[in-house]
Amino acid sequence: MSRQTIVCFALILLTSLSACQKKKLGEECVKHAECGNEQCLTVVKQRVCTKECHTDIECGAELSCYASGSSGYGYCGPVDKTSKKLGEACQSSSECDHRMCIQNLNATTGTKEGYCSKICETAKDCPSKDCGTGLTGTTKFCKK
């Protein structure tokens, strides 16, 4: 086998291996097939390899668990350092770092007051140490 044939074979092998490598959780993607877990979704305005989650811990240190409607779970995505943090006042979920704004009715004033929250499973997942559901929902969230 000639040297040129060996070099060509090595290049083909390297190209093939890199094409087979799947992207990791939190990496940008276009299609489901690119991801090791086969889920490529838009999370916090960018498409990333993701998975279902119930708490930040399930996502790892560099990712957060973002609420997904009233489903009771969320999806892992990049930490949003520019949005409002847990407990801060909000009007909509898009303002909050975990994409969850809890709206409560102030009985005295009759106005809605919101605060940023995140989904949780137990009190240890919350800075306030209070994890529960709302009046009509099944999704657990950190209460103020």
Rosetta silent file (secondary structure, phi, psi, omega in degrees, C-alpha in Angstrom):
SEQUENCE: MSRQTIVCFALILLTSLSACQKKKLGEECVKHAECGNEQCLTVVKQRVCTKECHTDIECGAELSCYASGSSGYGYCGPVDKTSKKLGEACQSSSECDHRMCIQNLNATTGTKEGYCSKICETAKDCPSKDCGTGLTGTTKFCKK
SCORE:     score description
SCORE:     0.000 S_00000001
   1 L     0.000  132.970 -178.024    0.000    0.000    0.000 S_00000001
   2 L   -78.292  161.314  179.414    1.434    3.378   -0.968 S_00000001
   3 H   -59.890  -41.228 -179.544    1.911    6.261    1.455 S_00000001
   4 H   -63.123  -39.514  178.469   -0.706    8.321   -0.441 S_00000001
   5 H   -64.629  -41.963  179.187   -3.272    5.508   -0.101 S_00000001
   6 H   -63.836  -44.428  179.222   -2.621    5.272    3.646 S_00000001
   7 H   -62.161  -44.277  179.748   -3.022    9.063    4.071 S_00000001
   8 H   -63.088  -42.776  179.534   -6.270    9.025    2.066 S_00000001
   9 H   -62.515  -42.066  179.249   -7.610    6.099    4.097 S_00000001
  10 H   -63.391  -42.002  178.508   -6.734    7.905    7.363 S_00000001
  11 H   -64.698  -41.306  177.847   -8.522   11.081    6.207 S_00000001
  12 H   -63.122  -43.678  179.715  -11.626    9.132    5.235 S_00000001
  13 H   -62.308  -45.922  178.823  -11.607    7.361    8.593 S_00000001
  14 H   -62.745  -43.491  179.014  -11.244   10.653   10.522 S_00000001
  15 H   -62.090  -41.593  179.847  -14.006   12.316    8.502 S_00000001
  16 H   -64.838  -42.676 -179.106  -16.314    9.361    9.122 S_00000001
  17 H   -64.497  -42.803 -178.740  -15.677    9.348   12.864 S_00000001
  18 H   -67.370  -29.931  178.646  -16.364   13.071   13.270 S_00000001
  19 H   -71.725  -24.795 -178.377  -19.611   12.697   11.328 S_00000001
  20 H   -86.596  -16.317 -178.153  -20.736    9.963   13.754 S_00000001
  21 L   -70.189  130.786  179.525  -20.107   11.944   16.941 S_00000001
  22 L   -90.995  149.260  178.750  -23.317   13.162   18.558 S_00000001
  23 E   -76.655  152.882 -177.354  -23.638   16.583   20.163 S_00000001
  24 L   -91.120  166.294  177.016  -23.914   16.890   23.928 S_00000001
  25 L   -52.317  127.026  178.002  -26.641   18.378   26.088 S_00000001
  26 L    93.341  -12.274  179.023  -26.736   22.165   25.654 S_00000001
  27 L   -79.650  146.889  179.893  -24.835   22.272   22.357 S_00000001
  28 E   -64.558  146.458 -178.361  -26.429   24.089   19.406 S_00000001
  29 L  -150.591  169.626  176.282  -28.174   21.889   16.842 S_00000001
  30 L  -118.951  -42.339 -176.511  -30.448   21.946   13.812 S_00000001
  31 L  -123.287  154.021  177.923  -31.891   18.393   13.718 S_00000001
  32 H   -55.437  -40.508 -174.928  -32.811   15.777   16.335 S_00000001
  33 H   -62.627  -19.699  179.621  -30.373   13.268   14.783 S_00000001
  34 H   -71.522  -22.856 -170.933  -27.403   15.501   15.687 S_00000001
  35 E   -96.248  143.146  178.860  -27.981   15.017   19.411 S_00000001
  36 L   -60.157  -30.724 -179.951  -26.910   12.087   21.548 S_00000001
  37 L  -101.291    6.222  175.822  -30.348   12.029   23.161 S_00000001
  38 L    63.791   25.916  175.735  -32.173   12.702   19.854 S_00000001
  39 L  -127.774  113.726  176.406  -33.877   15.914   21.066 S_00000001
  40 E  -120.859  107.782 -176.563  -33.084   19.224   19.364 S_00000001
  41 E  -132.459  161.463  174.846  -35.509   21.941   20.501 S_00000001
  42 E   -81.993  116.942  177.963  -35.643   25.712   20.838 S_00000001
  43 E  -128.031  121.632 -177.586  -34.902   26.569   24.467 S_00000001
  44 L    51.241   56.289  171.678  -34.455   30.237   25.411 S_00000001
  45 L    69.430   10.203  174.611  -34.349   31.456   21.798 S_00000001
  46 E  -142.947  148.635  179.672  -31.792   28.954   20.459 S_00000001
  47 E   -83.916  124.224 -178.343  -31.948   25.364   19.223 S_00000001
  48 E  -138.702  158.696  171.120  -29.953   23.059   21.469 S_00000001
  49 E   -70.391  127.825 -173.058  -29.637   19.386   22.296 S_00000001
  50 L  -140.910  177.759  174.181  -31.904   18.978   25.307 S_00000001
  51 L  -152.664  163.160  176.354  -33.792   16.547   27.499 S_00000001
  52 E   -69.697  149.006 -179.951  -36.801   16.651   29.811 S_00000001
  53 E  -150.931  164.013  175.527  -36.079   17.741   33.383 S_00000001
  54 L  -120.498  -21.382  179.549  -37.749   18.559   36.699 S_00000001
  55 L  -144.628  162.087  177.363  -34.898   20.437   38.398 S_00000001
  56 H   -59.920  -35.242 -176.567  -31.709   22.318   37.474 S_00000001
  57 H   -57.838  -35.562 -179.724  -29.598   19.528   38.995 S_00000001
  58 H   -65.344  -20.816 -175.333  -30.725   17.110   36.256 S_00000001
  59 H   -92.324  -21.003 -176.994  -29.256   19.442   33.616 S_00000001
  60 L    99.856  172.662 -171.927  -25.745   19.923   35.014 S_00000001
  61 L   -65.159  -33.322 -174.557  -23.785   22.968   36.141 S_00000001
  62 L   -93.066   -0.322 -176.470  -23.858   24.932   32.884 S_00000001
  63 E  -127.296  160.004  176.026  -27.574   24.453   32.116 S_00000001
  64 E  -121.043  160.227  175.930  -30.941   25.289   33.691 S_00000001
  65 E   -97.403  114.676 -176.932  -34.288   23.495   33.614 S_00000001
  66 E   -99.008  133.268 -179.553  -36.819   25.727   31.829 S_00000001
  67 E   -57.815  146.948  179.630  -40.558   25.335   32.395 S_00000001
  68 L  -126.455   78.667 -179.476  -42.588   23.901   29.533 S_00000001
  69 L    62.234 -139.698 -178.607  -46.129   25.186   29.928 S_00000001
  70 L  -106.392   27.916 -174.681  -48.217   23.282   32.467 S_00000001
  71 L   -75.381  -17.960 -178.037  -46.740   19.888   31.640 S_00000001
  72 L    92.441   -4.459  177.001  -45.035   19.334   35.011 S_00000001
  73 L  -139.892  175.198  178.519  -41.575   19.136   33.463 S_00000001
  74 E  -136.636 -165.381  178.119  -39.185   21.355   31.545 S_00000001
  75 E  -131.609  141.567  178.490  -36.238   21.171   29.153 S_00000001
  76 E   -72.058  138.962  177.657  -32.540   21.719   29.798 S_00000001
  77 E  -157.527  172.871 -178.432  -31.026   24.777   28.143 S_00000001
  78 E   -60.681  143.651  178.586  -28.258   27.356   28.487 S_00000001
  79 L   -63.257  130.316  178.943  -28.282   29.495   31.638 S_00000001
  80 L   -97.094  100.210 -175.444  -29.898   32.875   30.904 S_00000001
  81 L   -86.719   -4.222 -175.978  -27.786   35.383   32.838 S_00000001
  82 L   -98.603  -11.491 -176.226  -29.518   38.479   31.450 S_00000001
  83 L   -93.305  174.363  179.322  -33.060   37.868   32.757 S_00000001
  84 E   -68.244  146.312 -176.704  -34.663   38.409   36.154 S_00000001
  85 L   -91.720  170.787  178.388  -33.755   35.946   38.891 S_00000001
  86 L   -51.058  132.416  177.051  -35.938   33.829   41.200 S_00000001
  87 L    89.896  -16.367  179.977  -38.203   35.944   43.387 S_00000001
  88 L   -74.912  151.243 -179.790  -37.889   39.149   41.327 S_00000001
  89 E   -65.078  143.097  179.733  -41.061   40.916   40.154 S_00000001
  90 E  -150.339  161.372  174.700  -42.283   40.079   36.632 S_00000001
  91 L  -109.069  -30.403 -179.150  -45.192   40.566   34.251 S_00000001
  92 L  -144.650  159.615 -177.856  -44.503   37.612   31.918 S_00000001
  93 H   -63.029  -29.592 -178.823  -42.487   34.386   31.855 S_00000001
  94 H   -64.681  -16.734  178.903  -40.188   35.672   29.102 S_00000001
  95 H   -79.743  -19.722 -168.693  -38.668   38.125   31.628 S_00000001
  96 E   -96.737  147.677 -177.264  -37.493   35.365   34.003 S_00000001
  97 L   -64.656  -23.630  176.872  -34.266   33.340   33.945 S_00000001
  98 L  -109.916   12.083  177.274  -36.211   30.050   34.185 S_00000001
  99 L    57.360   40.545  176.044  -39.076   31.246   31.962 S_00000001
 100 L  -140.418  117.167  176.513  -41.679   31.022   34.727 S_00000001
 101 E  -117.574  116.333 -179.316  -43.593   34.029   36.117 S_00000001
 102 E   -90.557  123.611 -178.907  -46.136   33.176   38.827 S_00000001
 103 E  -102.828  124.875  176.265  -49.066   35.592   38.928 S_00000001
 104 E  -119.171  147.638  178.121  -50.975   36.049   42.189 S_00000001
 105 E   -90.711  123.681  176.011  -54.001   38.249   42.805 S_00000001
 106 L   -78.553  112.358 -175.995  -53.470   40.813   45.550 S_00000001
 107 L   -63.024  -29.992 -178.468  -56.727   40.617   47.539 S_00000001
 108 L   -74.715  -48.056 -175.826  -56.277   44.136   48.910 S_00000001
 109 L   -94.699  -20.219 -178.556  -55.607   45.983   45.649 S_00000001
 110 L    78.031   11.667 -179.686  -57.273   43.572   43.203 S_00000001
 111 L  -106.014  156.286  176.420  -54.210   43.639   40.934 S_00000001
 112 E   -82.752  136.629  175.927  -52.033   40.789   39.702 S_00000001
 113 E  -125.831  128.285 -177.780  -48.526   40.627   41.105 S_00000001
 114 E  -113.276  154.742  173.660  -45.944   38.332   39.549 S_00000001
 115 E  -143.019  148.680  179.601  -42.609   36.899   40.623 S_00000001
 116 E   -72.765  138.491 -179.214  -40.024   34.761   38.828 S_00000001
 117 L  -140.584 -171.724  174.633  -39.962   31.102   39.832 S_00000001
 118 L  -152.885  159.681  178.333  -38.780   27.705   38.540 S_00000001
 119 E   -71.775  152.442 -177.060  -40.089   24.153   38.517 S_00000001
 120 L  -149.471  166.172  173.737  -39.120   21.975   41.482 S_00000001
 121 L  -113.324  -37.873  179.530  -39.682   18.544   42.991 S_00000001
 122 L  -138.612  170.222 -179.404  -38.927   19.218   46.655 S_00000001
 123 H   -59.765  -28.320 -179.607  -38.274   22.183   48.953 S_00000001
 124 H   -67.007  -16.351  178.053  -34.502   21.664   48.629 S_00000001
 125 H   -79.813   -8.600 -172.892  -34.771   22.785   44.968 S_00000001
 126 L  -118.120  137.801  175.378  -35.963   26.245   46.066 S_00000001
 127 L   -61.918  -34.178 -179.065  -34.140   29.130   47.754 S_00000001
 128 L   -79.049   -9.540 -177.747  -37.363   29.928   49.666 S_00000001
 129 L    62.910   27.459  177.447  -37.599   26.247   50.716 S_00000001
 130 L  -131.601  108.540 -179.851  -41.245   26.150   49.579 S_00000001
 131 E  -118.280  124.039 -179.808  -42.094   23.939   46.576 S_00000001
 132 E  -163.907 -174.875 -179.990  -45.739   23.353   45.694 S_00000001
 133 L  -105.607  165.109  174.669  -48.504   23.657   43.124 S_00000001
 134 L   -84.036 -173.492 -177.363  -50.943   26.432   42.377 S_00000001
 135 L   -64.695  -35.824 -174.952  -54.697   26.218   42.840 S_00000001
 136 L  -115.865   -4.851 -173.889  -55.413   24.609   39.476 S_00000001
 137 L  -103.411  169.859  175.912  -52.100   23.171   38.321 S_00000001
 138 L  -112.468  -12.165  179.065  -50.058   20.057   38.782 S_00000001
 139 L   -73.746  125.178  176.631  -46.665   21.608   38.011 S_00000001
 140 L   -82.017  140.531  179.252  -44.667   22.162   41.192 S_00000001
 141 E  -144.084  160.263  178.545  -42.835   25.495   41.416 S_00000001
 142 E   -73.109  124.859  179.793  -40.815   27.490   43.959 S_00000001
 143 L   -94.744  154.231 -179.009  -43.163   29.703   45.951 S_00000001
 144 L   -82.607    0.000    0.000  -42.260   33.078   47.356 S_00000001
